[in-house]
C-alpha cells in the first residue's frame, strides 16, 4: 500500500512539473516563431536611444473635435489623444507581429494559448501618481466591452473574463484555444484609470481633461480648433526597452483646418511643421516653391513594406439596388483607372487587386495547394468561375473611350433585370430608375469621382455626388446611411479578430462597425475563423488568401489604387535615426534639432 501511495505521489509530481513546464513566462510574445529582441534588449534597432527630448512640433487635422474620450462611438475624438494612454504591451515596427511588455513587465501563457496573464510593473503609474493595478485593467476591459465602441466587442469577443490573480497580476481567460492571436491582442488593450472614470458617464463625450499613463498630458486646448500636448518629464516608461528613444517632442500641437486645401497652404506658409500629402496631383504640382527649392522644406518619398489593404468605391449592400452581385460587378466597368491615373494622378499609382495588397497575404492567379484545399470545402457555395478564371479588375487602354467596357456593363445589368428605357436605366419588373448617391467627405475627391459618374450616366444611371463635413459623414457611416462611399480597409501583416469587424455577419447588424458593406456570408464567416485560428504562418497566409479571393469575387467594392511609399513634407527641424522601421513611418522616433529649429523659426519669422 505504501509503495502504491509513493507511486501515485511521484506521478503527481511529474504531472505537476509537466504542466508547469508548459507555461511560458517572457518579456514578449510573437504570433508565430520567436521575438526578434531577447529579454535583455535595451532598445529596438530603429531608434536613437540618445535622441534629444524637447522642442515643439505642430501637426494638423481637418474638421473638428468635441471629445477627449476616443473609446466610444459617440463624438469626434481630438487628434493625438492616444498619447495620454499606454497599453499592457506594445508591438515593434520591424516584425510582422510581436508584442513586448510595456505596462506589463512579463507575460505568461500556456502552450495552447487558452489564457494569458500580465504582471504589472511596479513603476507603472497614472498621471496623478497612483499605481496602475489589476483592478484598472479589469474595469477597463469590462467597460469597453459593455459601453465602448463596437470595435471592442468584435476584437475581444472570445475573451470570457478578466480576473485578478495577485496584487500585480491580471489574467484573461478565453473561450477556447483556437484563437491564437488573443494572447497578443489583449495586450493592446488601452488601460484606463478606474478611479477617474468610475463615477463619470463613460458613454458621453467630454472635454474635461482626463488623466492617463502615457508620455504626454494635455497642456491646453481650444475646443474644436486646436489641442496642445506636453511631454511628461516624469513619464514612468521612458526607459522601458520598447519605448526607449521614442516620444521625443517636448510639445505637440494639432491645429484643425476646414479642409485639406487650407491645411496644405497652412503648411507651406509655415504654420504646420509636418504634412503627409495624399494627392498625387498636389505632390506633383503644388510644391514648386522657394522653401522646397532652398531645402527649408524637405520633400521626401519614403518607401515602406506595409500591406496596403483596399481603398475603393464601397457599396452598401443593404441598399436594394446593390444586393445583386452582377450589378456590383457591372458598375466596376465604368471606372476607368488607366485614364484616371494618367490624366489626374501623373501615373503615380498602381491598381489595387487585393484586400491585402502589397503583401504575401494577397491572393493571385488560380487557387492552388492548401488554399485550394480550403476553398474546396465550400465549393458548392462559391462561384465556379473562381476556380477556373483568375480574378482581375477591368482594364482599359487609357484613352478615355470605354465603349467595350460599357457594353460589358450593360450586358451584366440586363442579366439582372435592368434595361434602358428613354435614356434611363430602369428595372423591367418595377419600372424603378437606377438612382444612387456617392457620399464624400473630401472636396478633393470630386474631380476623381466625376469622370466615373459621367461613365455611369452613359449606362443610363442617375448619380448624384454629395460632399459633407466630417462630423455628418461619420454619423452617416456609423448608421450605414449611404449608397456608395470611398473608403479604405487597412490591413496588417498578421490579420485576425479585426476581420470579424470588417466582414463578419454579426458586425453587419451593428451600427459603428467596420462592416460598412453589410456583408452577411456564411463562407466568409467561416474563413474569418480559419484566419483567426491559424496555428502557424503558412496556415495564416493560405487562409487569408482564401478569404481575400472570396471577398474579391463578391464584388463588394470597386478597387481603386495604392502607392507603397509615404509622401512626406516637413520643415527642416527634425533629425531621424539611421535605421527606419519597416512597417511604419516612425515619426515618434524623430527628434527636433535645436539649431535647425532655431534657424527655421527665424526664417519663418522673416517671411511673415
N, C-alpha and C positions, 0 to 999 in steps of 0.2 A: 504493500500500500504506500509506504514511504517512497519507494522508487517511482511509483506512478505519479505521486504529487510532485516530485522533483522533475520528472519528465515534462509534465504539463507546465511547471513553472519556467523551465528552460524554453519551451515552445512559446510561452507568453512573452518572455524576454526577447526572443528572436523576432517575433511578430512586431513587438513594440519598436525594436531597433529598425526593422524594415520599414515600418510606417513613418518613423521619424526621418529616415534617410530619404524618403520621397518628398519631403518638404524643402522647397528651395527658399533660401534667405539671401537676398542680394541687394546691391545698391541700384540695380537696373533690371529691366525685363525686356527682352526682344520678342517681337511677334514670331519670327522664325529664326533659328540659329542663336548666336550669342551676341551680346552687346559689343560694339566696337571698342568702347572705353572701359578699362579694367577698374576695379574697386578703388585703386589708389590714384586715379587720374586727377589732375589738378585743374584742367580746363579743356574745352573742346578745341579742335585744331583751327577753327575758322574765327577765332577771336584774338585780340591783343590783350593779354591779361593785365598789361600795364597801361591800358588806354586811359587818357586823361578824363576826369569827370568834371563836368561844368559846361558853361556856355548856354546859349539859348538858341532853339531852333523853332521855326514857325512852319507848321504843316497847314493843310487846308481840307475842307469838306464842302459839299454842296447841300443845299436845302436848309434844314434847321434841326433842332433837337428840343425835347421837352422832358427828358428824364435822365436820372442817374442810376436807373435800375435797368440794366441790359438783359435781365434774366426772365423777363415776362413778354407776352405777346403785345401788350398794350404800350403805346407810345413809341417815340423815336429816341434811342439812347445817344448820349453825347459821344462824339468821336474820342477814341483813346481811353474810354472809361475802363477798359480791361486792364490798364496799367495799375489799377488800385488793388487787384486781386491776384493771389497765387493759387496754384493747384498742388495736389499731392505729389504729382510727378510732372516732368517736362520732357518733351521729345527733343532729340538732336536734329539738326538740319543737314546732316551728311549721312544719314542712314534711312533706309526705307521706313522702318517703324520700330523705334526703341524708345522706351520711357525710362528716365533717370530720376532718382529721388530728389524732391525739392522740399516741400513741407514734410514729406516722408523721408526719414533717414534711411529706412530699409523697407524692403518689400518681401512678403512671404506668399508662397502659393504652392499647392500640390502639383504633381506631375500632370494630373488631368485638368488642372485649372478650373476646378469646380468652386473655388473661392479665392479671395485674395485679401491679405491683411497688410496694413501700413503702420509702422511705428513712427510717431510724430517727433520731430526734432525738439529737443529741449529749448533751443534758441528761437524757435518759430513763434512770433508774437504778432498781435494786431497793432494798428497804429496808436492805440491808446495804452499800449504796454502790457495788456493782458495776454496770457498764453493761449495759443491755439490748442484746442482739446478735441478728443474723440466726439464729445457732445456737439461741437461745432460742425464736424463732418457729418454726423448722423442727422442733425437738424437740417443742414443744407440739402442733403440727399432727399430726405422726406418732403421738404418744402418745394424743391424744384420738381419733383415727381407729381406733387399734388397741385401746385399753384404756378409752376414755372411755364416757360414757353413749351409748346407741344413737342419741340425737338427732343427735350429730355426724356419724355415718355417713350419715344421710339429708340433713342440711343441707349437708354439704360433699362429697357423693358424686361430683360432677362435677369435683372438683379432682384432677388427675393427680399433681402433685408440688409440693413447696415446695423451692426451691433458693436458695443464696446467690449473689448476683450481684457483690457487692463488700463491703467492710468494713462498711458500714452499710445495705446494700440486700438485701432478700429478695423473691423473685418466686414467684408461684403460677401454674402452667400448668394450663389447663382442657382437658377432653375435646374441646370444640368451641367454637363461637361462638354457640350458640343460647340459652344460659342467661345472659342479660344481667345478672341480679341478682348473679351470683357476684362480680363486681368490687367490689360493695358489701359483701356479707355476709361475705366473707373478712376484711374489716377488723374485723368484730365478734368475731373470734376472741380469747378471753381469753388473754393471753400469760403463760406460767408460767416461772419460773427453772429452767433445765436443771440448774444446779449444785446446786440444793437437792433436786430430785426424782429425779435420775437414779440414785441409789443406794438409793432407797426403793421399796417396793411400792406403785405408784400405784393399784392396783385394790382396796386395802384402806382401810377407814375409819381415820381418825386424829384424835387430839386433841392432837397435837403442834402447837404454834403455827407456822404457815407464814410465809414471807416473800412479799411481793408487790411491786407497784409503785404501788399505789393510794394515795389520800389518807388512809386510816385503817390503823391497826395494832390488833391485839388487845391490850388492856390487861390484862384478867383475865377469868376465866370460872368458873362453877360448872356443871360438866358436866350438860347436860340441863335446867338451870334458868334460867340467865342467861348473858349474854355482854356484855362492855363493850368498845367500840372508842374509840381516842383519835386525834384528828386529828394528822397528822404535819406539824409546822410547817415542816419542810424539804421538803415534798412538791414534787417537781420540776415538776409540771404545773399548779400553782395559777394561773399567769399565761398558760397556753395559751388562746387565744381561746374555744374551745368549752367550756372548764372555768371560765373567769373568772366569779366571782360564785356558784359552786356549792360544795357541801360546806362549809357554814359552821358547823356544830355542833362544838364542841370535844370533847364527849364524847357518844357514842351508846350507850345501854344498851338491851338487849332482855331483858324479863322473860317467862318462859314460864308459862302457866296451863293448867289441865286442860281447860277448855272455854271457849266464848265467854261464857257467863253469868258465870263467875267473872272472866274478863278484863274484862267490861263493868263489873262492880262495882268492880274494882280501879281502873279509870279514874275512875269517879265519886268514889271516895274519895281520889283524888289520887296514887295510886301510879304512874300512867301519864300522860304528857303529851298524847298524841295517840291518837285512836281512829277507825277507819273503821267505820261501822255498816252491816252488810249485812242487817239485818232491818227491814222496814218497820214491823212491829208495835212493835219496841223504839224505833225512831226516833219513832214517833207517841206512845208512852205512857211511856217509861222516863226521860225527861229533864225532867220537871216537878219539878226540884229547885232549891234555893236557889242553887247555884253557877251554874246556867244563867240563872235569873231575874236574878241580880246581875251577869251578864256576866263572871263569873270563868271560866266555860267558854263558848266560842264554839261555837254550833251552826250549821253553815254548809253549805248545799246548793249545791255548785259545779258548774255545768253544764260539759260538755265536748263535743268533736266526735269522740271516738274511735268507731271501729266497735265494736259490742257483741258481735260473734261470736254464739255459740249456747250458751245454758245450757239443759239439757234432761234428761229421763229418757233414759238411753242404754242401748240394747240391746247385749248381747254376742251377735252373730250366729253365734258359734262354737257356741252352745247350739242344740240341735236344734229346740226349740220356737220359736226366733226366726229360723230360716232363711227362713221363708215371709214374703214382703213383705206379704201380705194380713193375716196375723196381727199383724204390727207395726202396720199401719195401724188394725186393729180396736181395739187397746188404746188408741190415741190418743183414741177417742171416750169413753173412761171418765174422762179427765182434764177436769174442769170448771174451766177457768181463770177464767171470769167469776165464778163463785161464790167461788172461792178469793181472787180479787183483792178482791172486795167485803167478804168476811167475815174474811179473815185478813190482808190487806195494806193495808186502808184505801184501796183504789183507787190505790195508789201506782205501779203498774206498767203497762206496755204488753205485749201479747203479742208474742212473737218469731216472725217469719215468714221468717227467712233466716239462713243461716250467716254472713252478712256484714251483719248488721242495723245500721241507723243509718249507712249509707254508700252511696255511688254504686255500689258493687260488688254490691249486693243485687239479685237477680232480682225481677221483678214482672210482673203481667199475663200475657199470652201472649208467647212468644219472637218477636222481630221483628228485622229488619235483620241486622246482622253476627252477632248471637248466633244467630238462626235459621239463617243460612247455615252456621254452625259445627255446630249440632246436627243439621242435615240430613245431614251426613256420616255420622252414626251412627244414622240414623232407624230402621233395622231392628233395632237393639239396644236401643232405648229404648221406654218405654210410649207408645203412640199418644195416650193421654189427655193427655200433656204438651203436645201441640201443639194441643189443642182446648179444654182446660179450665185456667183459672188455678188454680195451687196455693193452697190455703187450709187452715189448721188448723181443726178442728171448733170451732164457736162455739155457746154456749148462751145462754139468757135470764138466767142468774144466779140463778134461783130455787132451784137445787139438785135440781130434778126433771128428769132427763135420759132419760126413757123413750125418746124418739125416737132419741137418740144411741146408747143401749144396743141398740136394735133394729138399727141400722145395724151396730154391732159384731158382734152375733150373726149377722147375715147374712154378713158377711165371714169370720167364724170357720167358719161352716157350709161356705162355699165351699172352705175349706182342710181340711175333714175333721173339724172339731171339732163335737161335738153335746152337748146337755145330757142327762144321764142321772142320775136320782135326785139332782138338785140340783148335780151336779158336771159340769164340762166335761171330756169325755174324747174321745180320738181314736177315730173309728169303726172304724179298722182294727186298732189295737193295744190299745184299751181303756185306754190310759195317761192318767192325770189331768193336767190343765194346772196345774202347780205351779211356782212360782219364788220367788226371794228378791230383795228390794230391799235393797241394801247401802248403809249410810250411815256417814259419819264425824262428823256433827254432830247431837247430840240435838235441836237447834232445828228440824231439818228433819222430825222425826217428825210434828208437828202438820200439816204440809203434805202429807205422804205418805199419812197415814191416811185422809182422805176419798177419795183416789184408790183406795186399797186396798178401801175399802167398795164403791165402784162396780164394781171388778173382781170382787168376791165375788158381786155381783148377776148377773154373767155366768157364775158357776159356777167361777171361777178361784180357786185357793188360793194366797194370797200371804202371805209372812212378811216382816217388817221387822227388820233387824238392824243395830245401831249398834256399831261397834268403834273402838278407839283409832287414832290417826293412823298409827303405825308398821305395825300389822297391815293397815290399809286400804291403805297404799301398796304393801305387799308383794303384796297380792291384786290390786291394779290392775296392777302391773308384770307379774304372771304371768297376767293375764286370767282370774282365778279369781272370777268374779261372774256374775250373771244380768242385773240392771239396777242401775245406779248413777245418781246425779245428778252431772253433770259439765259443765264449760264448755270450749268451744273458742274461745279468744281469737284475734282476727284483727287485722291491721294494715291500713293504707291501701295497702300495697304487698305483697300476698301473693306468695309464691314457693316456695322449696325446702321450707319447713316443711309445705307441703301434702302432700308425699310422706309425711311422718311422720304426718300426720293421717289420710290416706285411702288411701295407696298400698298395693298388694298385697304388696310385699315387707315393709313395716312390719307388716302383719297377722300375720306369722310371727315377729316379733322381740320377745321379752319386753322390756318397758320402753318400747316405742314409744308414740306417742300415738294409734296406730290401735287404740284400745281396742274399737272397734265390731267390728273384724275384717273390714273391707270388702276384698273382692277382686273388682274390677270393671274390665274392660278399658277401657271407655269413660271411667271416672273416671281411670284411669291416664293415658290419652291427653289428657284435658282438663287434668290437672295439668301435663303437659308444655307444653301450649298457654299456660297461665298463666305458667309459668316462662320461656318463650321469647318472650313478648310484646315487640314491638320499640318500642312507644310506649304512652302512657297509654290511649288509646282501645281499643287491642287488648287491653290488660290488663283493662280494665273488661268488655269483651264476653266474654272468655274466662272471667273469674271469675264472671260472671252465669250462663254456661252450666254451669260446674262446680256452682255453688250450686243451680241448678234440678234437675240430675240427682241431687244429694245429697238434696234435699227429696223428690223423687218416689221415692227409695229407701226412705223411711220408716224411716231408721236410728235416729231419735230421736223423742221426743215433745217438741216445743218448749215451753219454759216462758215466761219473761218477762225484761224488761230495764228499766233506767232510765238515762237519758242524763245523769246527774249523779253526782258524788261526795258521799256523805253523810259529812261530816267533823265531828268534835268535837275540840276541843283547849283545854287550859288557856291563858289569855291571856298567854303569854310570848313569842309569836312576832311578827315583822314579815315582810311579804311584798313582793315587787316590785309596782309598779303594774300591769305587764302580765303577764297569766297565759299560760302556754303552752297552745296549742290542744289538744295531744294527750297531755297528762299532767297529773297533779295538781301536780307540781313542788315537792314538799316539800324536795328537795335544793337549791332556790333560796331557801328561807326562812332566816331567822336569828333568834337569840334577842336580845331587847331586855333589856339588863341591869337596867334599872329595873323593867320589867314582871316579869321573873323574880324579882327580889328581893321585890316585893310579893306575888306569888303564893306563893312559898315561905313567906313569913311567914304568909300567910292559911291555907295548908295546915297549918302547924305549930300555929296557934291552934285548928284544928278537931280536932286529934288528942286 
